[in-house]
Amino acid sequence: MAAYSLIWPTIILLSGQSLERFILTLGLIAVAVIFGLTAFIFIRIFLNWFQAKFEHNRHFFRREFKKIAGNSTANLSEPENVFLEPLFFESDGNLTAAIFGVESDISEALEPEIICEDSAAVAHLYKPIALWHGRLILPSNEQRQPYGTVFLEVINAPKKYQNFIGKTAFLQWSTNRQVQFFVHAVSQDIKFTKQTKKSQKSGNIHPDRLNGWRNVGPLETLAGTRLEDSVTVMLRRPVIVINHSSSDKQELIIDREPVQIIGRLCALVSILQRPEPDSDKFIVRHFNKTSQQFDGAAEIIRIPQVQPDKNGIARSTNHQIEQSPLNPDGWYIYGERDEDNIFVVQAIEPRKIAQLTPDETYFGLKKSLDYLSSENWQNTSAQKGQAKRVLLTPNDATENALISPWQEGDIGIVIHSFGGIGGKKGEAAPLGIVTGHFAFGVAKVVRDRFTSELRFDIEYKQVYAHNPDGIVAGSSKWQSYMGDLQRGWLGDRPVCDIICKLDCVCCDYDFDGIILSPLTELNEQLDIMMARYRTGDGTGASLVTPATSCVQDSSQAIYATIKKITAEIESNPQIQDWLNTNPTAAQTQRFQQLIALGQSLEKVLIPLGIVRPDWRKNSRLAGIDSEMKKTFFGGMATLIKAAISYRTMLPRRTQDEIAKVLLKQGAFLWIIRTNQVGGFDSGIEPLAPTGL
């Protein structure tokens, strides 16, 4: 018994030591696995980067070798002709003489004989921007209605409802089940976190008027994101109108989120000159639909010079805008008349970039891929002030073939990215990396109201973080997001919009009455992302860091679309029966192409084959952080999740990768590249975004 009493404590002691060693061993194994996985991920990233860099350099040296090995020696003795600035000139009396010679009879600006000063006489040359158009007004907390109803000050309405103009109507959601599912899915209680308040102090604009509200709906976040009621929108049709005859109450019922626009009226003009040197007034000529020239009525308008931001950079400038290389093709001007009946421009859009005539065309898959890899952003700084349209077609064809892939009514997916601002007043680029921005959108081929030619109508789906400029996450027309003189990016950043035409994505599927629409599904996923970004999932803040950004959340919308479409197909026996019964039908071939596209896109979105947990559950967005305690392991987890989807960390890389996948699936790509277009600011230059 005594021996037993001596042995038993010894066994307990030894077993306790073994348990501690076991737990310690497990901990060391867990740490080793975490760091091993991290090392593997970053090694994989480095190898992919090195391989891409090697391929690019091999292509570059092969091209340079061909230049040197050519028969002509002229290129060896003459310096390369590279314009560091566009052909902007000071508008003095010797301008034309310097260019065309002293003998020229056009050495002086031609002032129009008659300048129309009667706004009523040129009213027919201006057209409303949208059929249903208004300014969103956020109700007070006491005025709130069910389902997140807001007020709309009606700016324009169809002829049948002209009595609405100037009045304030209730704007509310349809009671349709699917619409209400969206509304309830994104409605949030909003309570600002410490991080949100810190972001406010740094100058970012957050939905301060919504702080403390419960169950805030998507219309309320659209109206209340800025500090004032300044968001103007167009309503998508159909709009259900309820006009209560017994009262002054009018109701407008919608089933899709409104689209942000700016201005009240639009015209198409070419800018001639300033009537006075230091004025913001310009003499313009309107487009003549009969002659198809800018020989219509002459008028004086105002193009205000906007104030620079806190970094000293103005989003746009009117300096030398009449000498822009894009001026001969004209500008769509958006705005409204002031108290003196002078039209004041709020946004501009170069006519050239919307037209369907390419400046360059590349035939064949190899040439198209090479253009994306090495030429799309080439010599960006030297292209300042200029714009270019490029058609990439994967099909081999003769170089002089006249092929237009676009017809009226066609719809394409837009893949958008922009670069940085360099020059004397340029922004900082940490470690030399220009991140830029990424977004999706939709482009539709429409008949232009001024010229009757076909053109693109572009609508962005901006998953956009809170910012100091008041740019609001949501659907935005090109003129609002890009052309806005105060908030747009046309004048101070290089931009690339790639429009994809691929029927397997842009056309609906009809399986004996079961309709599947990949484009509609993508729009719905992006609508959810954009609404969540406006509230910060209730925190009031959507913020961007190098590891977490809107490019990853936009990519998550694609992943969710692919998975939802695939799940619907696999779980529906009627669709399976249709596909098995019609194996050679055009729709089946198109559908198989969609499946192949989905698989290829998955390899881009999840290159390591590991699905991010937040993407699988759609529970959390990369740009939205909760008030959870920051820890080392939490930070490591965030970096690991970002690394798992590393191809979607940088906007340019994501744009290039998705575009290449679409090309390989047979898509036409239409590229619109602008480089600080409009007036000329000598203190900045366009910087291409980094694409590792």
C-alpha angles and dihedrals in degrees: 000000000000091000090050091051089053097046098046097063088047091055091048091050093049093046091050091052090049091051091052090048090048093051091045090050091051090050092050091049091050091050091047091050092049094049092041091054091046091050091048092051095049092044088052090050091049093049092050091048093047092049092050091047091050092051092048093049092047090053091047096049091045090054093046091048090054090053093052095042093053121116095243118082096189093097091057094060101038123072117242111268104232122160109219090189132026123254097279116148136189109254099236129138094265096054101100093035089056091052105034101025135256094284093063115118092206097064092120128060111262108237113206115249095230127030112194110229095173108094091197090060092058097035091104089061091064123073132193113259095225140009093234109030133159151139118264116233121194113223119228117257089259093051095051118132130203119279093026099288117183135186124259122201099211114229098170135007138172118280091260091060103038088130088071093065111109093013130105117241134185111255113202143160126263116253089232110137096236092047091050090049088059093045094050093042093060101032111112143177105243121218119159116236128213089260091055092051090048090051090051091055090053090059104265118138115235130177093272093163090059097050110124095015120131127226095003112192129215095258090053092051090049091052096039106041092096124057092247137034097266104124110114119192146178119229119231116233137281097060115177111215123205113187112186105212092194093060142018091258116123125183129199116195121199136179100199132053113265121253121240115240135161133221133026103244138026134209137172115235145154117224116235109177147304115277088214126028100237099031127111088220119106134189109232136182119221122227114262110218092199098053094028087226137106093257098111127112118325117229140171115240135170125243102185121215105237122220119258120251126246089283092055095252120128115213089224140004133205091206109127092344089143087062096052115128087236096054096088090062091050139234133259104227121202124195143082141261122275128220090280091054091248114139110244116204116226098170138013133203123190109234091215097066093054095051122101099229113103122221090208134017128198120196125202133033097265096051091045093050091046091052091053093047102045114006109040095080097023117139091357094166091053090055094062113150094012136106133202138191118207129185118208117191122178091208118096112239140152114284093241096048113128104220125164113187092189129086131173111284095022116141126209135183115246120217108194133192136158135198137216142286118249134170132077093320095035127138125253119271109199111220087355091289116140104197102182123175138286134206143154127231146161128252123197126192107233138171110258114239094214103041104018088229123127116261142162122266105199126199119184125212099212117198088187129171123228109278143172093258100063094243104163124216109241143075112326133178117235093253091054100046100032108018102043105120092215103037107013127107100219096098104041109030138052109244135194122196115183113194114200124205110195119146096206088065104030099044127072126240123228115197101182093306099330105113121203119184117183091187093052090048092050090049091051093049091049091047088057092048093049094048091049090050091055091059098031086231088296097315093095092233135091108178136178129224131170090261099041123038147147090264089068093047092049087050090050087059090058091048091050090049093051093048095046094049091046092049092050091052096046094047098047114081092189091061091046091051091050093051092047092048094047105039095152099041117122090239091054091051090048091048093051088052089053091053091049090048091052092052092049092048091050089059088056096044096043104023095168092052092244116121113218110242092229090054093048093051097028085218101130138027124222095232095048120078127190126219092261120141113270113239136170092248091046090054091047090051091052092051092047092051090049091048092050088062094032094146088067096051098086120048097221093049091050092047092049095046095049092044091052092050090051092048091052089052090057101263125153111231123206113195124200113190122184126178115198093314125193123038123010123260110183092195096069138050132189118260122200115236117252115258112184 
